[in-house]
Amino acid sequence: MDLQDQLKNLFPDHIISNEPEENVSKEHQLFVQKEPMICKFEKRKGKPTTIISGYEGIDDDFKLLAKELKNKLAVGGTFKDGEIIIQGDYRDKIMKLLQDNGFKTKRVGG
């Protein structure tokens, strides 16, 4: 008994639709600015953090960028007060990822 037969047994009144499913996963394009984004290193409460600031687009795009960076680096972080705060010193990797996405970056401190 395959999955379709099991579903028919569970939901006998359900009518199977032959319409093609819409592919909604449209990739969002980020606003690429002319001014460089600032990538700096700080110690907060004794722990190393990388801070990215200087994005001129809307906050929702910056939040998406933060999520993408955290997923690619497999680290924790947050978006707060117009800055992305990443746990650990990942300046070089973050700058490489941002440059691959078309952003200009500027390294500040150390």
MARMAR-972805 format. One record per residue: residue number from 0; x, y, z of N, C-alpha, C, O in turn. Coordinates in steps of 0.001 Angstrom, whole numbers. Example, Ala and Ser with C-alpha at 12.3 -4.5 7.8 and 13.67 -1.06 7.14 Angstrom:
> 0 13190 -5690 7800 12300 -4500 7800 13200 -3300 7800 14236 -3319 8465
> 1 12850 -2250 7080 13670 -1060 7140 12900 30 7870 13409 1138 8039
***
This chain:
> 0 853 -1174 0 0 0 0 903 1242 0 1730 1431 892
> 1 721 2065 -1009 1562 3255 -1091 908 4431 -369 -181 4299 189
> 2 1570 5559 -386 1111 6738 340 -238 7248 -170 -1083 7661 624
> 3 -445 7223 -1485 -1713 7695 -2058 -2887 6858 -1539 -3939 7406 -1209
> 4 -2713 5537 -1467 -3779 4664 -962 -4048 4920 516 -5201 4913 948
> 5 -3005 5143 1282 -3173 5430 2705 -3925 6734 2908 -4794 6829 3775
> 6 -3587 7752 2097 -4285 9032 2208 -5753 8899 1815 -6616 9533 2422
> 7 -6045 8069 790 -7442 7854 384 -8230 7186 1496 -9403 7495 1702
> 8 -7583 6261 2220 -8253 5604 3338 -8517 6570 4483 -9562 6504 5129
> 9 -7564 7469 4732 -7728 8430 5828 -8718 9534 5481 -9495 9963 6335
> 10 -8695 9998 4230 -9538 11109 3794 -10327 10697 2552 -9953 11065 1438
> 11 -11408 9943 2726 -12129 9441 1554 -12853 10527 749 -13118 10331 -437
> 12 -13177 11667 1370 -13914 12725 666 -12999 13682 -86 -13483 14547 -817
> 13 -11715 13545 76 -10763 14471 -551 -10674 14225 -2052 -10559 13087 -2507
> 14 -10730 15318 -2810 -10618 15243 -4261 -9207 15676 -4649 -8759 16754 -4257
> 15 -8514 14853 -5406 -7138 15143 -5801 -7155 16134 -6949 -7846 15931 -7947
> 16 -6403 17190 -6805 -6325 18241 -7809 -5202 17925 -8789 -4117 17509 -8383
> 17 -5463 18124 -10076 -4445 17897 -11101 -3774 19189 -11535 -2988 19189 -12482
> 18 -4075 20295 -10851 -3468 21577 -11188 -2001 21580 -10755 -1660 21044 -9700
> 19 -1143 22180 -11568 263 22249 -11160 433 23188 -9976 -224 24225 -9881
> 20 1327 22802 -9081 1588 23637 -7910 2443 24823 -8310 3353 24703 -9131
> 21 2140 25973 -7720 2914 27176 -8009 4197 27155 -7202 4201 26804 -6022
> 22 5276 27531 -7846 6559 27618 -7158 6704 29039 -6635 7048 29955 -7383
> 23 6439 29217 -5342 6411 30545 -4736 7792 30992 -4260 7992 32176 -3991
> 24 8734 30081 -4154 10041 30423 -3605 10835 31302 -4583 11735 30830 -5277
> 25 10484 32563 -4617 11163 33538 -5464 12283 34164 -4643 12053 34643 -3532
> 26 13480 34160 -5183 14626 34675 -4439 14563 36195 -4384 14353 36863 -5396
> 27 14750 36723 -3178 14669 38160 -2949 16003 38810 -3290 17053 38325 -2869
> 28 15972 39904 -4050 17191 40615 -4407 17466 41705 -3376 16591 42517 -3076
> 29 18670 41720 -2841 19063 42730 -1863 19507 44005 -2575 20041 43955 -3683
> 30 19285 45133 -1934 19720 46419 -2449 21227 46528 -2272 21730 46486 -1149
> 31 21946 46666 -3378 23406 46800 -3323 23738 48281 -3408 23385 48950 -4379
> 32 24406 48779 -2406 24677 50205 -2276 26062 50560 -2800 26901 49688 -3030
> 33 26281 51850 -2981 27576 52328 -3459 28577 52476 -2312 29766 52210 -2486
> 34 28100 52899 -1150 28976 53087 11 29335 51727 616 28505 50818 610
> 35 30553 51572 1134 30939 50278 1718 30262 50031 3065 29962 50962 3813
> 36 30034 48763 3346 29506 48368 4646 30681 48230 5601 31745 47752 5209
> 37 30502 48639 6835 31556 48631 7846 31531 47283 8567 30490 46863 9073
> 38 32672 46614 8612 32805 45333 9293 33865 45507 10371 35047 45651 10059
> 39 33454 45496 11644 34417 45741 12714 34341 44663 13792 33354 43937 13910
> 40 35399 44587 14560 35552 43606 15625 35496 44314 16966 36139 45346 17157
> 41 34729 43763 17890 34646 44312 19244 34612 43162 20233 34280 42029 19884
> 42 34956 43470 21456 34748 42518 22540 33628 43070 23404 33705 44186 23917
> 43 32600 42273 23550 31471 42656 24393 31360 41631 25509 31205 40436 25258
> 44 31442 42106 26731 31429 41251 27914 32511 40182 27825 32310 39043 28248
> 45 33664 40563 27267 34796 39667 27180 34751 38683 26024 35682 37896 25851
> 46 33688 38710 25231 33558 37760 24130 33718 38475 22796 33250 39604 22647
> 47 34369 37842 21823 34567 38485 20518 33268 38542 19718 32517 37568 19670
> 48 33011 39684 19096 31848 39849 18230 32267 40593 16970 33180 41419 16996
> 49 31599 40294 15887 31799 40984 14625 30542 41789 14352 29432 41260 14416
> 50 30716 43069 14047 29577 43969 13851 29606 44497 12427 30621 45022 11969
> 51 28482 44354 11728 28342 44854 10359 27321 45972 10391 26205 45785 10875
> 52 27694 47132 9880 26791 48281 9869 26968 49046 8566 27848 48737 7763
> 53 26126 50042 8370 26256 50903 7210 25395 50499 6039 25655 50942 4920
> 54 24373 49672 6241 23484 49274 5153 22458 50374 4935 21860 50861 5894
> 55 22249 50772 3684 21354 51887 3370 19970 51448 2921 19092 52293 2744
> 56 19750 50154 2731 18448 49647 2290 17467 49568 3450 17706 50125 4521
> 57 16360 48866 3222 15354 48725 4272 15791 47670 5281 16604 46799 4971
> 58 15242 47757 6493 15650 46869 7579 15333 45407 7283 16084 44521 7693
> 59 14235 45140 6580 13876 43752 6288 14939 43074 5427 15238 41896 5623
> 60 15516 43819 4467 16585 43266 3648 17823 42982 4496 18498 41970 4308
> 61 18109 43885 5430 19278 43711 6303 19079 42497 7210 20034 41777 7503
> 62 17836 42269 7656 17536 41091 8467 17730 39818 7657 18252 38830 8172
> 63 17313 39832 6391 17525 38669 5527 19015 38397 5322 19456 37247 5302
> 64 19772 39470 5173 21225 39332 5024 21837 38741 6297 22731 37897 6230
> 65 21350 39188 7453 21844 38659 8725 21556 37163 8831 22412 36387 9257
> 66 20361 36770 8446 19982 35364 8505 20852 34532 7567 21291 33439 7926
> 67 21097 35047 6379 21931 34342 5411 23360 34178 5929 23947 33102 5807
> 68 23918 35239 6507 25277 35162 7047 25361 34158 8196 26300 33364 8263
> 69 24386 34193 9090 24397 33272 10225 24281 31826 9766 24926 30941 10329
> 70 23453 31578 8735 23313 30210 8227 24585 29732 7542 25001 28591 7744
> 71 25208 30583 6737 26407 30167 6013 27596 29961 6940 28431 29092 6689
> 72 27683 30750 8008 28794 30625 8944 28500 29659 10091 29409 29275 10827
> 73 27237 29267 10246 26800 28380 11324 27167 28951 12696 27739 28265 13542
> 74 26821 30231 12890 27086 30900 14160 25821 31601 14626 24849 31720 13879
> 75 25845 32058 15854 24747 32823 16394 24949 34301 16139 26054 34750 15834
> 76 23881 35042 16267 23964 36476 16072 22584 37085 16124 21590 36396 16353
> 77 22537 38400 15904 21269 39109 15961 21322 40342 15074 22387 40768 14627
> 78 20150 40901 14832 20025 42171 14141 19445 43147 15152 18336 42948 15648
> 79 20197 44204 15458 19738 45135 16482 20228 46541 16151 21402 46726 15830
> 80 19352 47524 16223 19688 48941 16045 20427 49215 14732 21375 49999 14704
> 81 19994 48573 13650 20605 48810 12350 21968 48171 12174 22720 48559 11280
> 82 22303 47187 13019 23582 46494 12936 23350 44994 13008 22416 44526 13660
> 83 24204 44257 12336 24221 42803 12477 25347 42474 13436 26490 42875 13222
> 84 25027 41747 14489 26018 41367 15492 26183 39853 15417 25250 39100 15696
> 85 27384 39419 15037 27694 38004 14883 28631 37583 16011 29589 38291 16319
> 86 28359 36436 16625 29206 35936 17703 30494 35381 17125 30460 34495 16271
> 87 31618 35886 17578 32928 35413 17125 33570 36383 16154 32924 37310 15663
> 88 34852 36162 15879 35615 37007 14958 35607 36357 13577 36436 35497 13280
> 89 34663 36777 12741 34501 36223 11402 34612 37313 10346 33980 37216 9294
> 90 35402 38348 10606 35480 39483 9681 35872 39059 8275 35229 39468 7308
> 91 36906 38254 8146 37391 37881 6820 36345 37079 6044 36107 37347 4866
> 92 35723 36100 6696 34712 35283 6030 33488 36118 5659 32935 35964 4569
> 93 33065 37002 6566 31894 37841 6305 32172 38797 5154 31327 38987 4279
> 94 33355 39398 5157 33697 40317 4077 33742 39581 2743 33319 40137 1729
> 95 34233 38370 2713 34271 37574 1482 32850 37272 1003 32557 37403 -186
> 96 31962 36867 1926 30572 36568 1557 29857 37811 1043 29110 37738 67
> 97 30082 38955 1694 29442 40194 1258 29955 40616 -119 29176 41069 -958
> 98 31242 40470 -352 31805 40838 -1649 31304 39900 -2744 31128 40327 -3885
> 99 31075 38638 -2417 30513 37706 -3388 29083 38092 -3763 28633 37811 -4874
> 100 28367 38739 -2833 27004 39208 -3105 26973 40575 -3768 25892 41088 -4060
> 101 28133 41179 -4014 28202 42454 -4718 28344 43676 -3835 28334 44800 -4338
> 102 28479 43486 -2521 28629 44611 -1601 30086 45036 -1521 30994 44224 -1700
> 103 30298 46322 -1250 31627 46813 -946 31768 46788 570 30824 47106 1294
> 104 32945 46411 1042 33147 46332 2489 34373 47108 2903 35285 47340 2110
> 105 34378 47505 4161 35509 48227 4731 35784 47609 6095 34892 47503 6937
> 106 37036 47203 6297 37430 46603 7565 37872 47701 8521 38700 48542 8171
> 107 37314 47690 9732 37635 48699 10734 38192 47999 11954 37603 47037 12446
> 108 39333 48478 12447 39917 47947 13664 40687 46663 13436 40157 45692 12895
> 109 41920 46666 13845 42755 45467 13826 42998 44870 12520 43692 43859 12424
***
